[in-house]
Amino acid sequence: MVFENPIVKKILEKYRAIWSISHALSLMSWDSETYMPREGVRDRAVARAELELLRQQLLLRPDLVELVELADSVESLNDYERGVMRVLKRMIRIAKALPPWLVAERAKVTQEAMIVWREAKAKNDFNAFKPYLERIFDLARKTADYLGWEKHPYDALLDLYEEGLRTEDVNRVLGYLKSELKHVINRVISEGKYPQKHPLEEVKYDVSKMEIVNRKVLELLGYPLGVRSRLDVSAHPFTIDMGIFDVRITTRYEGVDFKRTLMAVVHEFGHAIYQLQIDPALSYTPVSDGASLGVHEGQSRFWENIVGRSREFVEYIYPVLREHLDFAAKYTPEEIYYYFNTVKPSLIRVDADEVTYNMHIVLRADLEKMVLTGEVKVGDLPELWNNYMEELLGVKPSSHSEGVLQDIHWSMGSVGYFPTYTLGNIVAAMMRKTMMREFNLYEKIASGDFTSIREWQRGKIHKYGAVYAPKDLLKRSLGSEYRPEDLVEYLVEKYLK
């Protein structure tokens, strides 16, 4: 039994009601993105706001707060119990800091904004979304001020997604990558070994057959479809969990360029397997989730890029592709490998290759920082976005839909979220390097031994859930905090050697 202290046990009994509301909110979010009718947003926005308020009230109940304060003074707590205390204290601090009106307003505005964003993106109409985005950034500033910050308001928002992350961390990591990756990108493009375009990008596929491919690949990877998980369709691929025993992923089908939907599935599998491999003993507790978004993204990037885009993986799934996609037989595994690994400065983040991807995050993080401090107004974002994209990658959007309107995140109120994507790329490279010291990763992939890879992740990262803070978990399991050097080393080794 990982929880032995009687005070902690009482805390966890009281926490179940809070967990249950989170469970319901997750299910409502999944429904909003998949099957909810458009007009359902009216009722859903109200329900979400009320449930968010109820969760906050339960978290701040005096009897729970007193128990947490009492347990925090006990020196004999084990690591799991200290993890519960750390996470709960952080949750209580945030809940105390944010006034109920702000919590309710954020829930209401973002629920409406997601629908408006979807239509604005489809119609290329930034002005329709602008009032909502202005309100969202205004609420983000207020959130940062209520939470408190010392050096930059971005600190408070970053910490919501990556515990302990600061603006100086983001500046260090992104500054290093911005400088180093420019040279890597230029060399990969100039050498031309990896193509910028591939004929398969224009080939149409039968959605029903592609659905079969995605499900078969998930089965090969070890995803428990129909047992503890689902695969559905949404406008923007995502993973969501209702708990350790119910984890759901989505993809999208555009009918062309099949790697987009396949890589989305492999990516979301990485998120899902993290949740599915958390120690069941942590169920219904504050630590029954991933350590952070950055660590979570590390798992998905590892499976998508390091596993999914490897030669060995392409060769392993090639029979599945040949069986269900008529056009696949016209290409060798080597040709499909290069199709999976085209390198081209592009406009859309979710379609960016692993060499250029982090430049998209540099852009978003810099713009978020400037809007938060008032240096830039929301109305200036489209032009700034376009010019900065041209500076970073040499390409310029011709529409808002492929520029400032392309991501769902701001409509969800997720200001400070984007840097976690780059942290994920770094964590993935760190895992690969650590793993390769213990066994030949690519031999495992070639033989389809994904169980060994999953078990390694379970033992090093997954089983602990949120017991350890992200930086502490990385030091404990991978030797140090975020090492952007490992990411550059991996990219150079793969694309330039």
C-alpha positions in Angstrom: 0.0 0.0 0.0 1.6 3.3 -1.1 -0.6 5.5 1.2 -0.2 4.5 4.9 -0.4 7.7 6.9 -3.9 8.0 8.5 -4.1 11.7 7.9 -3.3 11.3 4.2 -5.9 8.5 3.9 -8.5 10.9 5.3 -7.4 13.5 2.8 -7.7 11.1 -0.1 -11.3 10.1 1.0 -12.3 13.8 0.9 -10.5 14.3 -2.4 -12.7 11.7 -4.2 -15.5 14.2 -4.7 -13.0 16.6 -6.3 -11.7 13.8 -8.6 -15.2 12.9 -9.6 -16.0 16.5 -10.8 -12.7 16.4 -12.8 -13.9 13.1 -14.2 -17.2 14.6 -15.3 -15.5 17.7 -16.8 -13.1 15.5 -18.8 -16.1 13.6 -20.2 -17.8 16.8 -21.1 -14.7 18.1 -22.8 -14.4 15.0 -24.9 -18.0 15.2 -25.9 -17.6 18.9 -26.8 -14.8 18.0 -29.2 -16.5 14.9 -30.7 -20.2 14.4 -30.7 -21.9 17.4 -29.1 -24.3 19.3 -31.4 -23.3 22.8 -32.1 -26.1 24.5 -30.1 -25.2 22.3 -27.1 -22.5 24.8 -26.3 -25.1 27.0 -24.6 -25.9 24.5 -21.9 -22.4 23.1 -21.8 -20.8 26.5 -21.0 -23.1 27.1 -18.0 -22.6 23.5 -16.7 -18.8 23.7 -17.0 -18.7 27.0 -15.3 -20.8 25.8 -12.4 -18.8 22.6 -12.0 -15.5 24.5 -12.1 -16.8 26.6 -9.2 -18.0 23.6 -7.3 -14.6 21.9 -7.7 -12.9 25.1 -6.4 -15.3 25.2 -3.4 -14.6 21.6 -2.5 -10.9 22.1 -2.8 -11.1 25.0 -0.4 -13.2 23.4 2.3 -11.7 24.3 5.7 -11.7 20.7 6.9 -9.7 19.6 3.8 -7.3 22.5 4.0 -6.7 21.9 7.7 -5.9 18.2 7.1 -3.4 19.2 4.3 -1.7 21.7 6.6 -1.6 19.0 9.4 -0.2 16.3 7.1 2.4 18.7 5.7 4.1 18.9 9.1 4.5 15.1 9.3 8.1 14.2 8.6 7.6 10.4 8.2 5.6 10.7 5.0 6.8 8.5 2.1 7.5 9.8 -1.4 3.9 9.1 -2.6 2.4 10.8 0.4 4.7 13.8 0.0 3.7 13.9 -3.7 0.1 14.1 -2.7 0.8 16.9 -0.3 2.9 18.8 -2.9 0.2 18.6 -5.6 -2.7 19.4 -3.2 -0.9 22.3 -1.7 -0.3 23.7 -5.2 -3.9 23.1 -6.2 -5.1 24.8 -3.0 -2.8 27.8 -3.6 -4.1 28.3 -7.1 -7.7 27.8 -6.0 -7.3 30.4 -3.2 -5.6 32.9 -5.5 -8.2 32.9 -8.2 -11.5 34.5 -7.3 -14.7 32.6 -8.2 -15.8 35.2 -10.8 -12.5 34.7 -12.7 -12.8 30.9 -12.7 -16.4 31.1 -13.9 -15.6 33.8 -16.5 -12.7 31.8 -17.9 -14.8 28.7 -18.2 -17.7 30.5 -19.9 -15.6 32.7 -22.3 -13.4 29.8 -23.5 -16.3 27.4 -24.0 -17.8 30.0 -26.3 -14.5 31.0 -27.9 -13.7 27.5 -29.0 -16.9 27.5 -31.1 -16.2 31.0 -32.5 -12.6 30.1 -33.3 -13.6 27.0 -35.2 -15.9 29.1 -37.5 -13.4 32.0 -37.7 -10.7 29.6 -38.8 -13.0 28.1 -41.5 -14.0 31.5 -42.8 -10.5 33.1 -42.4 -12.1 35.8 -40.2 -9.8 37.1 -37.5 -12.0 40.0 -36.6 -14.8 37.5 -35.5 -12.4 35.9 -33.0 -10.5 39.1 -32.0 -12.9 40.2 -29.2 -12.7 36.7 -27.6 -8.9 36.7 -27.9 -8.7 40.1 -26.3 -10.9 38.9 -23.4 -8.8 35.7 -23.1 -5.5 37.6 -22.8 -7.1 40.0 -20.4 -8.2 37.1 -18.2 -4.7 35.6 -18.6 -3.1 38.8 -17.3 -5.5 38.9 -14.4 -4.8 35.2 -13.7 -1.1 35.9 -13.6 -1.6 38.8 -11.2 -3.8 36.9 -8.8 -1.4 34.0 -8.8 1.6 36.3 -8.3 4.9 36.6 -10.1 8.3 38.2 -9.6 10.2 38.7 -12.8 7.5 38.2 -15.6 3.8 37.6 -15.6 4.5 34.6 -18.0 6.1 32.8 -15.0 2.7 32.4 -13.3 1.0 31.0 -16.5 3.9 28.7 -17.4 3.7 27.1 -14.0 0.1 26.2 -14.5 1.2 23.8 -17.3 4.7 22.9 -16.2 5.2 23.1 -12.5 8.3 25.1 -11.7 8.9 26.3 -15.2 10.0 29.9 -15.5 10.4 32.5 -18.3 14.1 32.3 -17.9 13.9 28.5 -18.5 11.9 29.1 -21.6 14.3 31.8 -22.8 17.3 29.6 -22.3 15.9 26.6 -24.0 14.2 28.4 -27.0 17.1 30.8 -27.4 19.5 27.9 -27.7 17.3 26.0 -30.2 16.6 29.1 -32.2 20.3 29.7 -32.7 21.4 26.0 -33.2 18.5 24.8 -35.3 18.9 27.6 -37.9 22.2 26.0 -38.9 20.7 22.4 -38.8 17.7 23.5 -41.0 19.9 25.2 -43.5 22.2 22.3 -43.8 19.4 19.7 -44.1 17.7 21.7 -46.8 20.9 22.5 -48.8 22.1 18.8 -48.7 18.8 17.6 -50.0 19.0 14.1 -48.7 15.6 14.4 -47.0 13.1 15.8 -49.6 11.0 18.9 -49.1 8.1 17.2 -51.0 7.0 13.7 -51.7 4.4 12.3 -54.2 2.6 10.6 -51.3 1.6 14.0 -49.9 -0.8 14.4 -52.8 -2.2 10.9 -52.8 -5.8 10.5 -51.6 -6.9 7.7 -49.3 -10.1 5.9 -48.5 -11.0 7.1 -45.0 -12.6 3.7 -44.1 -9.4 1.9 -45.0 -7.2 4.4 -43.2 -9.3 3.9 -40.1 -8.4 0.2 -40.3 -4.7 1.0 -40.7 -4.8 3.3 -37.6 -6.5 0.7 -35.5 -4.1 -2.0 -36.6 -1.1 0.1 -35.8 -2.5 0.9 -32.4 -2.9 -2.8 -31.7 0.7 -3.4 -32.8 1.9 -0.7 -30.4 -0.1 -2.2 -27.5 -3.1 0.2 -27.2 -6.0 -1.6 -25.4 -8.7 -0.5 -27.8 -12.2 -1.0 -26.4 -10.9 -2.2 -23.1 -9.5 0.9 -21.5 -9.4 3.2 -24.4 -11.1 4.6 -27.6 -10.2 6.1 -30.9 -12.5 8.8 -32.2 -12.5 11.7 -34.7 -12.2 15.5 -33.9 -11.2 18.7 -35.6 -7.9 18.8 -33.6 -6.4 15.4 -32.4 -6.1 15.1 -28.7 -5.9 12.7 -25.7 -8.1 12.9 -22.7 -8.5 10.7 -19.7 -11.4 10.1 -17.4 -9.0 8.2 -15.1 -6.4 5.5 -15.4 -8.9 3.0 -16.7 -10.6 5.2 -19.4 -8.2 7.0 -21.8 -9.4 8.3 -25.2 -7.6 9.6 -28.2 -8.8 11.2 -31.5 -7.4 11.8 -34.9 -8.7 13.6 -38.0 -9.1 12.4 -41.6 -8.4 14.9 -44.4 -8.6 12.3 -47.2 -5.1 13.0 -48.4 -1.5 12.7 -47.2 -2.0 9.7 -44.9 1.0 10.3 -42.7 -0.9 13.2 -41.1 -3.6 11.0 -39.5 -1.2 8.1 -38.9 1.4 10.2 -37.1 -1.4 12.0 -35.1 -2.6 8.5 -33.9 1.0 7.4 -32.9 1.5 10.8 -31.2 -1.7 10.5 -29.2 -0.9 6.9 -28.3 2.2 8.3 -26.6 0.1 10.5 -24.4 -2.4 7.7 -23.7 0.1 5.0 -22.8 1.5 7.4 -20.1 -1.9 7.6 -18.5 -2.6 3.9 -18.9 0.7 2.9 -17.2 0.3 5.1 -14.1 0.3 2.8 -11.0 -3.3 1.8 -10.4 -2.7 2.4 -6.7 -2.7 6.1 -7.4 -6.2 6.0 -8.8 -8.6 8.8 -7.7 -5.8 10.7 -6.0 -4.2 14.1 -6.9 -1.2 12.2 -8.3 -3.1 10.0 -10.7 -2.0 12.1 -13.7 1.2 12.9 -15.6 3.9 14.9 -14.0 3.4 17.8 -16.4 2.5 18.7 -19.9 6.1 18.9 -20.9 6.8 15.4 -19.6 3.6 14.2 -21.2 4.5 15.7 -24.5 7.9 13.9 -24.2 6.1 10.6 -24.3 4.0 11.4 -27.4 7.0 12.9 -29.3 9.0 9.9 -28.4 6.5 7.6 -30.1 5.7 9.9 -33.0 9.1 11.0 -34.0 11.8 8.7 -32.5 9.8 5.5 -33.0 7.1 6.3 -35.6 9.4 8.1 -38.1 12.3 5.6 -37.8 13.2 3.3 -40.7 12.6 0.3 -38.5 9.1 1.3 -37.7 8.2 1.9 -41.3 9.5 -1.5 -42.3 7.6 -3.1 -39.4 4.2 -1.6 -40.4 4.8 -1.8 -44.1 2.8 -5.0 -44.5 -0.2 -3.3 -42.9 0.1 -0.4 -45.2 0.3 -2.6 -48.3 -2.7 -4.7 -47.2 -5.1 -1.8 -46.7 -3.8 1.1 -48.8 -3.8 0.2 -52.5 -1.2 2.9 -53.4 1.4 1.8 -50.7 2.6 -1.2 -52.8 4.0 1.3 -55.4 6.5 2.5 -52.8 9.3 0.8 -51.0 9.7 1.0 -47.2 12.7 3.3 -47.8 10.6 5.6 -49.9 7.9 5.7 -47.3 10.5 6.5 -44.7 11.6 9.6 -46.6 7.9 10.5 -47.0 7.5 10.3 -43.2 10.6 12.5 -42.8 10.2 15.3 -45.4 11.9 18.5 -44.1 10.4 21.8 -45.3 9.8 25.1 -43.6 6.1 25.2 -43.4 3.2 27.4 -42.1 1.2 24.9 -40.0 2.7 23.8 -36.6 0.8 20.5 -36.4 2.1 19.5 -39.8 5.7 20.6 -39.2 8.6 18.2 -39.4 10.7 17.5 -36.3 13.6 19.6 -37.6 11.6 22.9 -38.1 8.9 22.3 -35.5 10.5 24.2 -32.6 10.7 27.4 -34.5 6.9 27.5 -34.4 7.1 27.4 -30.6 9.7 30.2 -30.5 7.2 32.4 -32.4 4.2 31.6 -30.2 6.1 31.9 -26.9 7.6 35.3 -27.9 4.2 36.7 -29.0 2.5 35.5 -25.8 5.1 37.2 -23.7 4.7 40.5 -25.6 0.9 40.5 -25.4 1.0 39.8 -21.7 3.2 42.8 -21.0 1.2 45.1 -23.3 4.1 45.5 -25.6 1.9 44.1 -28.4 -1.9 44.4 -28.8 -4.1 41.5 -29.9 -5.0 43.4 -33.1 -1.3 43.4 -34.0 -0.9 39.7 -33.8 -1.8 38.7 -37.4 0.9 41.0 -39.0 3.5 40.2 -36.3 2.8 36.5 -36.7 3.3 36.6 -40.5 6.5 38.7 -40.4 8.1 36.6 -37.6 7.3 33.4 -39.4 9.1 34.7 -42.4 12.1 35.6 -40.3 12.3 32.3 -38.5 11.5 29.9 -41.4 11.4 31.9 -44.6 7.7 31.3 -45.2 4.8 33.8 -44.8 1.1 33.0 -44.3 -1.3 34.2 -47.0 -4.3 33.9 -44.7 -5.2 34.1 -41.0 -6.3 30.4 -41.1 -2.7 29.3 -41.8 -1.3 32.0 -39.5 -2.7 33.4 -36.2 -5.9 31.3 -36.3 -4.4 27.9 -36.9 -4.2 26.7 -33.2 -7.1 25.9 -30.9 -5.0 26.7 -27.7 -5.7 30.4 -27.3 -9.5 29.8 -27.7 -9.1 27.4 -24.8 -7.4 30.0 -22.7 -4.1 28.1 -22.8 -1.6 31.0 -22.6 1.7 29.5 -21.5 1.0 26.1 -22.9 3.0 26.2 -26.2 6.5 26.0 -24.6 5.6 22.5 -23.2 5.7 21.2 -26.8 9.3 22.0 -27.2 10.0 20.6 -23.7 8.4 17.5 -24.9 10.7 17.2 -27.9 13.6 17.7 -25.5 12.3 15.0 -23.0 11.8 12.6 -25.9 15.5 13.0 -27.0 16.6 12.7 -23.4 14.7 9.4 -23.1 16.2 8.1 -26.3 19.7 8.9 -25.2 19.2 7.3 -21.8 17.4 4.3 -23.3 20.2 3.7 -25.8 22.7 3.3 -23.0 20.7 0.3 -21.7 19.6 -1.4 -25.0 19.4 -1.0 -28.7 16.1 0.9 -29.2 16.0 0.4 -32.9 16.5 -3.4 -32.7 13.4 -3.4 -30.4 11.4 -1.4 -32.9 12.5 -3.6 -35.9 11.4 -6.7 -34.1 8.1 -5.2 -32.9 9.1 -5.5 -29.3 7.2 -2.4 -28.2 6.4 -4.1 -24.8 10.0 -3.7 -23.7 9.9 0.0 -24.7 6.6 0.6 -22.9 7.9 -1.2 -19.8 11.1 0.9 -19.7 8.9 4.0 -19.8 6.6 2.6 -17.1 9.5 2.0 -14.8 11.3 5.3 -15.4 8.5 7.8 -15.9 4.9 6.5 -16.1 4.2 4.6 -12.9 5.0 7.6 -10.7 2.2 9.8 -12.1 2.6 13.2 -10.6 4.4 11.9 -7.4 7.5 13.9 -8.3 7.7 17.5 -9.7 8.7 17.4 -13.4 12.2 18.7 -12.9 12.8 16.3 -10.0 11.4 13.4 -12.0 13.7 14.2 -15.0 16.7 14.4 -12.7 15.8 11.1 -11.0 15.1 9.1 -14.2 17.0 10.9 -17.0 19.9 12.5 -15.1 19.1 16.2 -15.4 16.5 18.8 -16.2 15.7 19.8 -19.8 18.7 19.3 -22.0 18.1 21.0 -25.4 21.5 19.7 -26.5 20.2 16.2 -26.6 17.5 17.2 -29.1 20.0 18.9 -31.4 22.4 15.9 -31.1 19.5 13.6 -32.1 18.5 15.7 -35.1 22.1 16.1 -36.3 22.7 12.4 -36.0 19.5 11.5 -37.9 19.5 14.1 -40.6 23.1 15.1 -41.1 25.2 12.0 -40.5 
